[in-house]
Amino acid sequence: MHVCLICSQIAAWGKIGGFGTATRALGIGLIRSGFDVTAVVPRRSRHGQGSRESLDGITVLGVSPFETMTSGRIFREVDADIYHSQEPTIATRWAQKTMPDRVHIVTCRDPRGWRDHILELSYANSRRRLLFPISALYEASPWTKESVRRADAVLTPAPSALDDRIRAIYGSSIRPRFVPYPVDIPATKPVKSSEPSVLFVGRFDPRKRLELFLELARTFPGVSFTAVGMAHNETYDRRLRRLAKGIANVRLTGFVSRFGKPNVTDYYATSWILANTSAREGLPYSFVEAAAYGNAILSGVDPENFASRFGYRVTGDDYAEGLRWLLQDERCKEKGQAAAEFVAGTWNEANCISRHLELYAELTGQSGPQSTGPTPSRTDGRGGSLMAPR
């Protein structure tokens, strides 16, 4: 069976983000299960990405932004049995329109309404503001929303936290199905650092508000703070690194991949607490990864009650109060252990991939990785027939 993963990014060629990490991790798991996997993503030629690459066995096809917005040619050439979008975009609609007799699945990883887009715009630099009309057309156009309603299945990577948001944005009749994505689960209990340590993992974008993380480090000079990541905007990245230079207990590592060595899991393994200072999130990939390695969560956003249950939910941006509470009597270690136990049973690769395979078998009528060709009969995820012309 041939699966085409459609995403705005994949974790390679200088791209940093949870969508791309989840896409690459899912592709690797499917390859290991005997599937042919192609990923269609915007080409990052400035970072050396060619139009056709091989990544962990995944065939990665890079297309221009113009082609992504205006053509489904690439999806006809891929000729997959299943087209699985890792976040709905206008490319999802092109795949459906070009290959109407194949299975189409959408995973809504971070559903964003107009308030969310406006919030992100408030943190954006001038270039991103200028490009906002194009990104809105790509991510939030009527055609994009229609593609979710027409999908054979709509998935969510969170057990329940995103369901209402998905229905509010894409349609009240949609019934999202929780299918987890794979994260690394350590084979043995990680050995934590001897001294308290706080970790940040993610893009250094303005919306992530890394300035609050740096200010927290100033407030706790006896605690080690490490920020793993970098900004796509070089000017903003340099600004943050200048701010961090005067703080002795802060280390900014630069980008560290989840794939290969060194690995971001090396940092999860030794840290006590993952801090998230973002203004908004879906269910961050870093929450689940950090929890798997026994990190308590310190965060103002609380999807799936991760911070409330497994750490401290911050109110009023008072991260200092939350960190103080977690460090007292080493509460963070108890919270981190509970987080690891919660994540291990659901987000392990075997469970994640088996859940995907069950869904693929249900929608194609095939139980293995063999090619199926056009699927004779499908539903739209709401019980309706998809045999009508599109």
Secondary structure, DSSP 4 states (H G I P E B T S, - for coil): -EEEEE-S--S-TT--SHHHHHHHHHHHHHHHTT-EEEEEEE--GGGT--SEEEETTEEEEEE-HHHHHH--HHHHHH--SEEEESS--HHHHHHHHH-TTSEEEEE-SS---HHHHHHHHHH--HHHHHHHHHHHHHHHSHHHHHHHHT-SEEEESSSSTTHHHHHHHH-TT---EE--------SS-----SS-EEEEES---GGG-HHHHHHHHHH-TTSEEEEEB--SSHHHHHHHHHHHHT-TTEEEEE---SSSSS-THHHHHH-SEEEE--S--SS-HHHHHHHHTT-EEEES--GGGHHHHHEEE-STT-HHHHHHHHHGGGHHHHHHHHHHHHHHTTSSHHHHHHHHHHHHHHHHS--SSS---S-S--B-SSS-B--S--
